[in-house]
Amino acid sequence: MSYSAKVDVMLKDGIADPQGQTIEKALPALGLTGVSEVRVGKSIVLEIDAPDRDEAYSRVMEMCDRLLANPVIEKFEVTIA
Amino acid sequence: MSVRAGIVLFPGSNCEQDCARALGSLGAETRIVWHQEKELSDVDIVVLPGGFAHGDYLRTGALARFSPIMEAVCAHARSGGLVIGICNGFQILCEAGLLPGALRRNVNLKFLCKWTSAYVDNSTTPFTSRAGAGRSLRLPINHFEGNWYCEAAELEDLRASGRLVLRYAENPNGSLGDVAGVCNEDFNVLGLMPHPERACEALLGSEDGAVLLGSMLDHVGAGIRSVPV
């Protein structure tokens, strides 16, 4: 089976996100107010061959642990479609 | 016999010639080592130079860690050999787990290219023996991701054990604890954001970089290894 996986990588809570802060400051300039807690992350999508969904999930988790995220500063979420 | 330095060239490195020139002027024999090579047993010092290894894709240093040469770099470090990572090289050493912490985007989201002053907070390492403790070094920085970070408890451990070797006089990038350079537990691996290789000639505005690079040559020349081989 081929599964579609999506990995969302974000800076850990409590780690300052200068990109998010800059966007937060820019939005009111467009008249878009009431925005707070803007955080910027990245999404990685991939197709993976695996016998079942659980195996697909654990393989993508391993990819995150070993390459896709840096555990010192980043957290991640894996979604298998 | 002169000290031999291997300078690793990744696709996207751009400071390897500067490192070779600076180390050569201090009396070292230098060799540029392509990242696909697997052997470093002929060198005393390994340099991971600045640049944008593997395009800095995904995260700075994240892909360079998997270059074939990195196994030899880790083995060299494990055996007590000196390894210095400058700028992008620092980022690679953190990603490879040879140094603690990680380098984040600068706080002001600005690419910084300027002179800085960094204090030597520990002058007993193989990288800083030519500096007196507390000496300030004038060195250039040139980076987008120099904002070093680690967990608070680890920061205290690193400080207490003297591993936060270099500290900015005026923090340019948000780096935790004003850290400009950090050592591993055995003090034979150093990562730093400032570029000592660009400050080894009076014509370039400073010769303070030679304090750091020259200390390494002294260390090897004296036949000292911080870890028994």
Interface residues (C-beta under 8 A of the other chain):
Chain A: L11 I15 A16 P18 Q19 T22 L67 L68 N70 V72 I73
Chain B: L58 R59 A62 F66 C94 E95 G101 A102 R104 R105 N106 V107 N108 L109 Y149 C150 E151 G174
